[in-house]
């Protein structure tokens, strides 16, 4: 496994492109439409496939990656639960992917596979712009998986005073805190952590349409908290709904979903994407899905 500057660049591609998304339960993903619409706006033809391992597709990553290369894909996005499992199958990692320990974008180039993490940049930018001025003294991060790793490192880069990480899996929070550095620490007492936190971030799948609920007892929320969730289906999770009802500042998953796709599009095509266009596509799909 190499971590070199080449992992940060790609060729400028033209003509017809094919990309895809690997994950479980991803049939409602808005990612294909964002990429296909942006490609069309730039004069490209793009086919973006969903490779949903809940829909009967093989869950063997080695087979999926080999098939995609044989089919001349420009690359693949990777989502739950494969962001960490995909790493051993790659030749190169970008600096962000190496630091985070998770990959959500794989670019195929010259017979080699380059792993990137666009969640890292997407979450940081979304928090800076979507919750400008939010106090970053003490943040409780719930979830230490592939997404949680990206968020923890993004929070650390934003100089959060204290990052407390919770996860239901034994050792997961401690391992991530060790990787992040001295500002981070694992916690098992969510009530105690929430009592002193200025912000709370959900990086678990709890709250998705297929996994309803909240990752923390909403009775622990207070109006002084800001609350962020990376889930975008539904856009208003139960956690965010309860937080808003209390008067908390909240941040939904739209911004991160759009911004990570903006960066991934550039990695796949070698061309910058227009954020406003991709956001418009994202929102249009939400309107079409509304009852």
N, C-alpha and C positions, 0 to 999 in steps of 0.2 A: 504494500500500500504506500503510494507516494502522496506527499502533500507539497505540491509545487505551484508556481504561479500559473502554469498552463491550465490548471483546474479552474481558474477564474475567467477564462476566455473561451470563445467559440468562434466558428467560422460564420461569416455572413451568408445566410442561405437564401436562395431564390426559388421561384416556381412553386411546386407542390410539396407540402410537408405533411408528415404524419406524427402525431404525438399521442400520449395516453396517460391514464391515471390508474395506478394499482392501489387497491384497498378493499375493505369489506363494507358492504352496505352503502355503496356510493352512487346508487342510481339517481338520487336527487341532486347530485353535485352540479354546481353552476360553472365549474371550471371549463368544461368543453366549450360552452357557448362563449365564454369570455375570450378564449384563445382563437376560436374560429372567426368570431366577429372582428377581432383586432387584426388577424391575418388578412381578412377580406378588405378591411379598410386600408391596408398597406399593399394591396394588389397581389397578395399571395393566396394560394389555395391550401387550406389546412383541413385535415381530417383528424379529429381528436376522439380517441376511443376510451370507453370505460372498461377496465379490466377488473371486474368485481368478483372476488373470490367467494362471496356469499351467493353468487348466481351460478355456481357450478363450474367456474373456471378453475383450473389447477391453482393450488396455493404454493406451488414450488417456485420460489423466486428465480432460481437458476434457469428453470424452463421458460418462465415469462420473459426474462431478460434476453435469453438466447433467441426466442421467437421474435421479440421486438427488433433485435438487431438484424435478424434474417429478413424481416419485413421492411427494413430500411427506415425505421423510426428515427426522427431527430433526437428524441429523448422521451423520458417518462417522468411524470410527477408521482410521488409516493406518499400515501397517507396511512392512517391507522389500519392495522397494527404493524406496519412494515418499515417504519422510518429508521429503526436501529438494525433490524434483521437484514436489510439490504446491503449494509456496509461491507461485509466480507466478500461480496460479489463484485466489488468495484476496484478499479485500478488506481484511481486518484481521488483525493478529497480536497475541496477548497478549505481555506483556513477556517471559515465559519462552520463548515460541516465537521471538521476535525475538533474544534473547540466544543461544539455542542454535542457531538457524539450521535448525531442523527442526520439523515439525508431526506429531503423531500423533493429533490429534483435531480434526475440523472440525465446527463447529456452523452450521446454516442458520437464519437469522433475518431476517425482513423483506426477503427478496430479496438478502441479502448473506451472505458466507461468512467465518466467524471461525475463525482457526487458533490452536490451543493446543498446548502440550507438557506432557502429564501424566507422561511418563517422567522428567522432571527432578525433580519432587517425589517420585514413586514410588521412584526409586532412592535418593535422599537419606534418605527415611524408613526404607526397608528396611535401609540400611547402619547407620543410627543404632540401630535396634532389634534387628536381626538379628546385628550384630557389635559390640555395645556395648563401648566401651573399646578397640577395635582401634587400634593405633598408626597415625597418619595423617602420619607424617613424610615419607614418600616412596612414592608410588603409581605403578605402571606400568599404564597404560591401553592395552589393545590394541584398536584399532579407532577410526577417526575419522569414521565415517559418521554417519547421523542419530541412532542410539542413542548412539554414542560422544560426539557433541556434547553431548547431554543429560547424560551421566555426567560429562564433563569439567567442565561448569559446576556440576553438583551438588557434585563434589569441591572445586571452588574455593570454593563457598559454605560448605563445611564446614571451610575454612581448612587444607586439606592443605598441608603444607610445600612439597612439590615434586610436580608432576604431569608424568610423562614419558609422552609419547604416541607410539605406534608404529602404522604403517599401511603396508600393502604398496603402496598407490597413491602415485605420485610427488606430492609437495607436499601431500597431504591432512593429514598430521600437523602439518606446519609451519603450514598455514592455520588449523587448529583451535587450536594453541598460541597463535598470534597473537591470535585472537579471545578466548581465555580470559584472557590477561594474563600478568604477570611470573612467576607461580608455575609456569606451564606451559612445556614445551619439547619439541620433537620429538626422537625417538631412532631410530637405525637399528640399534644394537647391542643386541639383546634380552638377550644374556648379561650384558653389562655393566650394563644397567638392572636386570635381575632380581637381580644380585649385591648391589645397594645398596637395593633396594626393600623396604619393610615389607609392602606389599600389592600384589596383582596382580588386575586386573579384565579380564574378557573382554567386549568390546562388539561382537564380530564374530559372524557366523552359524556359524562353525566349531565343531562339536560338536553341531549340530542333527541330528535323525534323518536328514535328507536331505543333510547335509554333515558326515559323521563326521570325527573327528580332534581335534587340539588346536591352538590358535592359537600355542602356544609349546612348545618342547621341554620335556617334563615333567622331564627331568633337571636343569633349572635351578631347580626348586622346592626349597625347604628348609623344615624344620618350623617355622621362625620366621615364615614368610610367612602372611598370611591371603589367601584366594583367593575371589573373587566371580565369578559367571557370571550373565548375564541370560537365558540360554536356559532354557526350562522344558519342552521336549520333545526329549530326555528331561530329567527334573528333575535327575538325576545325570549330568552330562556326563563324558566321559573325563577332562577337565581336573580336575573336582572329585573324581572317584574316585581319581585319582592323588594329589591333594593330601591327601585324607582319609587315604589309606594311609600317608602320610608323617607324619601328625599335625598338619597345618595346620588352622587354623580356616577354615571354608568357609561360603559363602552362596550358595544356589541362586536360581533365577529366580522362585520362587513369590511372594515378597513383593512384588517390583516389578510382576509381572503383575497381582496383586490390587490393589495400591495405585493403579496407573495407571488401572485400570478403575473403582475407587471414585471417583476424581476425574472421569473421563470421564462416568460416569453422572450425576453432579451437573451437569456442563456440558450434557448432552443434555436432562435433565429439569427442572433447576432445583430438584431435591430431593436432600438428602444421602443417601448410601448407607450401609448397615450393613456395615462391613468384615468382621465375623465371618461374616455370611451369605454374602457373596461368596467369602470364603476357603473356607467349607464346600463351596460348589458347586465351586470349583476342585479341592479335594481329592477330592471324590466322583468327578469325572471321571477323576482319576488312578487311583483304585481300580478303576473300571470298565475302564480301559485296560490294567491290569496283567494279565500272563498267569496 
